[in-house]
Amino acid sequence: MRVETIDCSLRSVIRITLPAMLTSASVNLMYVIDRFMLAGYSIDAMNASVSAGNFVSIFTLAFVGMASSAETFVGQHNGAQQYSKIAAPVWQMIYLSLASVAVTFPLAYFSQQINFLPPYYLKDGVEYQQTLMYWAFLPPIKAALAAFFIGQGKTRIITVAVIFGVISNIGLDYVLIYGIKDVIPRMGCRGAAVATVISEFIQIVTLASLFVSAKNCKIHKTLESRQFDRKLFIGCCRIGWPLALGNFMALLAWYILQVIMSYVSKQAATVYNVGTNLYIFFIFLGEGANKGVVAICSNMIGRGDLVSIEKTRKIFVKISVFFGLTIAIPLALFPECILSMLNCLSDDISGLYSDIKLVTALVAVNVVFETLLLSTWGILTAGGDTKYATIAYQACIWMLVILPSVVLYCFDALNSVPIVYLFMMVWALTTWLVLHHRYRSMKWYNKLV
């Protein structure tokens, strides 16, 4: 039996983290492509998809956060060489994902009534929101299956599955958004949502086929472990609920902020959404680092190797700064490449370019700070300390970003989109420092298996 070696060497860190970053980049690219293609359809359609998509994400990613808790158990079992126990937590989170329809189906059915969209975004936004919400149980299932591979450091498998999904999404976006004359009607936002759902399904089928392969059935008992285990289910939920609550509250915060900008003006919403699309794409660095840290450190905790965790942390700080600056510097210094892409849109927004340049620079700096934040959060998650990280993360978002933005809006003083991104940058830096202090205290360290 061949088992991947997971240690604190730079080679091991890069082997696990780089595919995770590429995977995250591919996933984020899928959302950016959706929105860019919709911008070619109409700017209002793009803005509606951002607002409606953020609303769906509040609930979808809450369950994704819960399902991702399986990574901690898989990693610690793998580190302890308990290979036959790896699949059981994955099945428990698949069952949780299926149960999530009790929440998401009613929200989908009442999408016309449950939304906070301005009137000029309502039709496109409801179509996008309803379609995605009916299928909101798919991303958590994908997260649960991905946890099986991530916890073992087999992140390249996830990359392959995501590549299949992204390629299919690009083709389906073009066909379903713009249509084919006399064959497929133009579907706009609904077409983009359908393309995303089909892409998610393709990725799940790919991962599921590997999960139940003959090799994994023999080594990890992937089919034999499918029975519901109440104790393990509760154990996963105990670790996962802070992540779920954290995702819910964070996305609720960003949704409120996006709605506020939509009501300020169409121009403010457009500038904010351009920055959001850039952020969504480039934050793959932090998301990939987070997945890599969880996989590596949970294995080390399973082995009881505390010394290697500190070595791993230092490597991730260097990687975060290196990759962050590699993207941030060109993005901040040469925003013209972004502006040239905006010239291809259906509407003329050249009057907004000065604000977009400043927002681009702030997004670039924020990416560096949030990559450091998410890598530190990964260490706490590997030790099962998800409550503290969630509370700190949420407190900083609401106090440093949402509260000042709401106050400015209420006093009719929110006339600058860049100031909102400045709030975000301060939030990311502050949260990183708070989580780093928690790491130094060692209160996060727990061996769960």
C-alpha positions in Angstrom: 0.0 0.0 0.0 1.4 3.4 -1.1 0.8 6.2 1.4 1.6 9.8 0.8 4.3 11.2 3.1 3.2 14.4 4.8 5.9 16.3 6.7 7.2 19.8 7.3 9.6 19.9 4.3 9.2 22.6 1.7 8.7 19.8 -0.9 5.8 18.3 1.0 4.2 21.7 1.6 4.4 22.7 -2.0 3.2 19.2 -3.2 0.0 19.6 -1.1 -0.6 23.3 -1.2 0.1 24.2 -4.8 -2.7 21.9 -6.2 -5.0 23.2 -3.5 -4.3 26.8 -4.7 -4.8 25.8 -8.3 -8.0 24.1 -7.4 -9.3 27.2 -5.6 -8.2 29.4 -8.5 -10.1 27.2 -10.9 -13.3 27.3 -8.7 -13.0 31.1 -8.3 -12.3 31.5 -12.0 -15.6 29.7 -12.7 -17.5 32.4 -10.7 -15.6 35.2 -12.3 -16.2 33.8 -15.8 -20.0 33.6 -15.0 -20.0 37.2 -14.0 -17.8 38.4 -16.9 -20.0 36.6 -19.4 -23.1 38.1 -17.8 -21.5 41.5 -18.0 -21.2 41.0 -21.7 -24.9 40.2 -21.7 -25.7 43.3 -19.5 -24.1 45.1 -16.6 -27.4 44.8 -14.7 -27.3 41.1 -15.1 -23.8 40.9 -13.7 -24.7 43.0 -10.7 -27.9 41.0 -10.1 -25.9 37.7 -10.2 -23.4 39.1 -7.6 -26.2 40.1 -5.2 -28.3 36.9 -5.7 -25.2 34.7 -5.7 -24.0 36.2 -2.4 -27.4 35.4 -0.9 -27.3 31.8 -2.0 -23.7 31.5 -0.7 -24.8 32.5 2.8 -26.6 29.2 3.1 -24.6 27.0 0.7 -21.2 27.8 2.3 -22.6 27.4 5.8 -23.2 23.8 5.0 -19.9 23.6 3.1 -18.2 24.7 6.3 -19.9 22.0 8.2 -19.1 19.3 5.6 -15.4 20.5 5.5 -15.0 19.5 9.1 -14.4 15.9 7.8 -10.9 17.1 6.7 -9.8 17.4 10.3 -10.9 13.8 11.1 -9.5 12.4 7.9 -6.2 14.1 8.4 -5.8 13.0 12.0 -6.8 9.4 11.2 -4.4 9.4 8.3 -1.6 10.8 10.6 -2.3 8.1 13.1 -2.3 5.4 10.3 -5.9 4.5 11.0 -6.6 4.1 7.3 -9.8 2.0 7.6 -11.5 4.9 9.6 -10.9 7.6 7.1 -14.1 7.2 5.0 -16.6 7.2 7.9 -16.6 11.0 8.6 -16.9 11.7 4.9 -20.2 9.7 4.8 -21.6 11.5 7.8 -21.1 14.8 6.1 -22.6 13.5 2.9 -25.8 12.7 4.9 -25.7 16.2 6.4 -25.4 17.7 2.9 -28.5 15.8 1.8 -30.4 16.9 4.8 -29.6 20.5 4.0 -32.5 20.5 1.4 -34.9 21.0 4.4 -33.5 24.5 4.6 -32.6 25.3 0.9 -35.7 24.0 -0.9 -38.1 26.4 0.9 -35.7 29.3 0.3 -35.6 28.4 -3.4 -39.4 28.1 -3.6 -40.0 31.5 -2.0 -37.1 33.3 -3.8 -39.5 35.9 -5.2 -40.4 36.9 -1.7 -37.1 36.3 0.1 -34.6 38.7 -1.5 -33.3 42.2 -0.9 -32.6 43.2 -4.5 -33.3 46.7 -5.8 -36.2 46.7 -8.4 -33.9 47.1 -11.4 -32.1 43.8 -10.5 -35.1 41.8 -9.4 -36.0 39.7 -12.4 -32.5 38.6 -13.2 -31.5 38.2 -9.6 -34.5 36.0 -8.7 -33.9 33.7 -11.6 -30.3 33.2 -10.7 -31.0 32.9 -6.9 -33.8 30.3 -7.3 -32.0 28.0 -9.7 -28.8 27.9 -7.5 -30.8 27.5 -4.3 -32.7 24.4 -5.5 -29.4 22.7 -6.0 -27.5 24.2 -3.0 -26.9 20.7 -1.5 -24.4 19.9 -4.2 -21.4 22.1 -3.0 -21.5 20.5 0.5 -21.5 17.0 -1.0 -18.5 18.0 -3.1 -16.8 19.4 0.0 -17.4 16.2 2.0 -15.9 14.1 -0.9 -13.0 16.5 -1.3 -12.2 16.1 2.5 -11.4 12.5 1.9 -8.5 13.4 -0.5 -7.4 16.7 1.1 -7.0 15.1 4.5 -4.6 12.5 3.0 -2.7 15.2 1.0 -4.0 14.0 -2.3 -5.0 17.4 -3.6 -4.0 16.8 -7.2 -7.2 14.6 -7.5 -9.3 17.6 -6.6 -7.5 19.7 -9.2 -8.4 17.2 -12.0 -12.1 17.2 -10.9 -12.2 21.0 -10.8 -10.6 21.3 -14.2 -13.3 19.1 -15.7 -15.9 21.3 -14.0 -14.4 24.6 -15.1 -14.0 23.6 -18.7 -17.6 22.4 -18.8 -18.8 25.6 -17.1 -17.1 27.9 -19.7 -18.8 26.1 -22.6 -22.2 25.9 -20.9 -22.0 29.5 -19.9 -21.6 30.7 -23.5 -24.3 28.4 -24.8 -26.9 29.0 -22.1 -26.4 32.7 -21.4 -26.3 33.8 -25.1 -28.2 30.9 -26.6 -27.9 29.4 -30.1 -30.1 30.8 -32.8 -33.2 28.7 -33.4 -31.9 26.0 -31.1 -31.4 27.2 -27.5 -32.9 30.5 -26.3 -30.9 33.2 -24.5 -31.3 32.5 -20.8 -29.1 35.2 -19.2 -28.8 34.8 -15.5 -30.8 31.6 -15.3 -28.4 30.1 -18.0 -25.4 31.0 -15.9 -26.9 29.3 -12.9 -27.8 26.1 -14.8 -24.2 26.0 -16.1 -22.8 26.2 -12.6 -25.1 23.5 -11.3 -24.1 21.1 -14.2 -20.4 21.9 -13.5 -20.9 21.1 -9.8 -22.5 17.8 -10.7 -19.7 16.8 -13.0 -17.1 17.4 -10.2 -19.1 15.3 -7.7 -19.4 12.4 -10.1 -15.6 12.6 -10.7 -14.8 12.6 -7.0 -17.4 10.0 -6.1 -16.1 7.5 -8.7 -12.6 7.8 -7.2 -13.9 7.7 -3.7 -15.6 4.3 -4.2 -12.8 2.9 -6.5 -11.6 -0.6 -5.9 -8.4 0.6 -4.3 -10.1 2.9 -1.9 -12.7 0.3 -1.0 -9.9 -2.1 -0.1 -7.6 0.2 1.8 -10.1 2.7 3.3 -13.3 0.7 3.4 -15.1 3.5 1.6 -18.3 1.5 0.9 -18.2 -0.5 4.2 -18.1 2.7 6.2 -21.3 4.2 4.7 -23.6 3.4 7.7 -24.8 6.4 9.8 -22.7 6.8 13.0 -24.6 9.1 15.4 -21.5 9.6 17.6 -19.2 10.4 14.7 -21.9 12.6 13.1 -22.2 14.7 16.3 -18.4 14.8 16.6 -18.1 16.2 13.0 -20.9 18.7 13.7 -19.2 19.8 16.9 -16.1 20.7 15.0 -18.0 22.0 11.9 -20.7 24.2 13.4 -18.4 27.1 14.2 -17.1 26.9 10.6 -20.7 26.8 9.3 -21.8 29.7 11.5 -18.6 31.6 10.5 -19.4 31.1 6.8 -23.0 32.1 7.4 -22.2 35.3 9.3 -19.3 36.3 7.1 -21.3 35.9 3.9 -24.3 37.6 5.5 -22.0 40.6 6.2 -20.7 40.7 2.6 -24.2 40.4 1.3 -25.4 43.3 3.5 -22.5 45.3 2.2 -23.3 44.5 -1.4 -26.9 45.4 -1.0 -26.0 48.7 0.6 -23.8 49.5 -2.4 -26.6 48.5 -4.7 -28.9 51.1 -3.1 -26.2 53.8 -3.1 -26.2 53.8 -6.9 -25.7 51.6 -9.9 -22.3 53.1 -10.4 -21.2 52.3 -6.8 -22.5 48.8 -7.2 -20.6 48.3 -10.4 -17.3 49.6 -8.9 -17.8 47.4 -5.8 -18.6 44.3 -7.9 -15.5 44.8 -10.1 -13.4 44.8 -7.0 -15.4 41.8 -5.6 -14.8 39.8 -8.8 -11.0 40.5 -8.5 -11.0 39.5 -4.9 -12.9 36.3 -5.5 -10.4 35.2 -8.1 -7.2 36.1 -6.3 -8.1 34.9 -2.9 -7.4 31.4 -4.2 -4.0 32.0 -2.5 -5.4 32.1 0.9 -8.0 29.4 0.4 -5.4 27.0 -1.0 -3.0 27.8 1.9 -5.8 27.1 4.3 -6.6 23.7 2.8 -2.8 22.8 2.7 -2.3 23.8 6.4 -5.3 21.8 7.5 -4.1 18.7 5.7 -0.5 18.9 6.9 -1.1 20.0 10.5 -3.9 17.6 11.2 -1.6 14.8 10.1 1.1 16.1 12.4 -1.4 16.3 15.3 -2.4 12.7 14.6 1.3 11.8 15.0 1.7 14.0 18.0 4.4 16.0 16.2 4.1 19.5 17.6 7.6 20.7 16.6 6.9 20.2 12.9 3.8 22.4 13.1 5.8 25.5 13.9 8.2 24.7 11.1 5.2 24.4 8.8 3.8 27.7 9.9 7.0 29.5 9.1 7.1 28.0 5.6 3.5 29.0 5.0 4.2 32.6 6.1 7.0 32.8 3.5 4.8 31.2 0.9 1.9 33.5 1.7 4.0 36.6 1.4 5.8 35.4 -1.8 2.7 34.3 -3.7 0.7 37.2 -2.4 3.2 39.8 -3.5 3.7 38.0 -6.8 0.1 38.8 -7.7 -0.5 41.9 -5.6 2.4 44.0 -7.0 1.4 43.7 -10.7 -2.3 44.1 -9.8 -1.6 47.3 -7.9 1.0 48.8 -10.3 -0.6 47.8 -13.6 -4.4 48.0 -13.3 -4.6 48.9 -17.0 -4.9 45.2 -17.8 -8.1 45.1 -15.8 -9.4 48.3 -17.5 -8.7 46.9 -21.0 -11.0 43.9 -20.1 -13.7 46.3 -18.9 -13.7 48.0 -22.3 -15.2 44.8 -23.8 -18.3 45.1 -21.7 -21.8 45.8 -23.1 -22.0 49.2 -21.2 -19.5 52.1 -21.1 -18.2 52.5 -17.6 -15.0 54.5 -18.4 -16.2 57.2 -16.1 -15.6 54.8 -13.2 -12.0 53.9 -14.0 -10.4 56.2 -11.4 -12.3 54.5 -8.6 -11.7 51.1 -10.1 -7.9 51.7 -10.2 -7.8 52.5 -6.5 -10.1 49.6 -5.6 -7.7 47.3 -7.5 -4.7 48.4 -5.5 -6.6 47.9 -2.2 -7.8 44.4 -3.2 -4.2 43.5 -4.0 -2.9 44.4 -0.6 -5.9 42.8 1.1 -5.1 39.5 -0.7 -1.7 39.4 1.0 -3.1 40.0 4.5 -6.0 37.5 4.1 -3.6 34.8 2.8 -1.7 35.1 6.1 -5.0 35.1 8.0 -6.4 31.9 6.3 -3.1 30.0 6.7 -3.1 30.7 10.5 -6.8 29.8 10.7 -5.9 26.5 9.1 -3.6 25.6 12.0 -6.3 26.3 14.5 -8.8 24.2 12.5 -6.4 21.3 12.3 -6.4 21.3 16.1 -10.2 21.4 16.3 -10.2 25.0 17.7 -12.8 26.4 15.3 -14.9 28.4 17.9 -12.3 31.0 18.7 -11.3 31.6 15.1 -14.9 32.0 14.1 -15.7 34.5 16.9 -12.6 36.5 16.2 -13.2 36.5 12.4 -16.8 37.6 12.8 -16.2 40.3 15.5 -13.6 41.9 13.2 -15.8 41.8 10.1 -18.8 43.3 11.8 -16.9 45.9 13.9 -14.3 47.0 11.3 -16.2 46.7 8.0 -20.0 46.4 8.3 -20.6 48.8 11.2 -18.6 51.8 9.8 -20.1 51.2 6.3 -23.7 51.1 7.7 -23.1 54.3 9.7 -21.8 56.1 6.7 -24.7 54.9 4.6 -27.3 56.0 7.2 -25.7 59.5 7.3 -25.7 59.5 3.5 -21.9 59.8 3.6 -21.0 56.5 1.8 -20.0 58.2 -1.4 -16.7 56.4 -1.9 -16.4 52.7 -2.8 -12.6 52.6 -2.1 -13.1 53.4 1.6 -15.1 50.2 2.0 -12.1 48.3 0.6 -9.9 50.2 3.0 -12.1 48.9 5.8 -11.6 45.3 4.5 -7.8 45.7 4.4 -7.8 46.8 8.1 -10.1 43.9 8.9 -7.8 41.3 7.3 -4.7 42.6 9.0 -6.4 42.8 12.5 -7.9 39.3 12.2 -4.6 37.8 11.3 -2.9 39.4 14.3 -5.7 38.1 16.6 -5.4 34.5 15.3 -1.7 34.6 15.5 -1.9 35.5 19.2 -4.2 32.5 19.6 -1.7 30.2 17.9 1.0 31.3 20.2 -1.1 30.6 23.3 -1.3 26.8 22.3 -5.0 26.7 23.5 -6.0 25.5 20.0 -4.1 22.1 20.2 -6.4 19.1 20.5 -5.9 15.5 19.4 -9.4 14.3 18.4 -8.6 10.6 17.4 
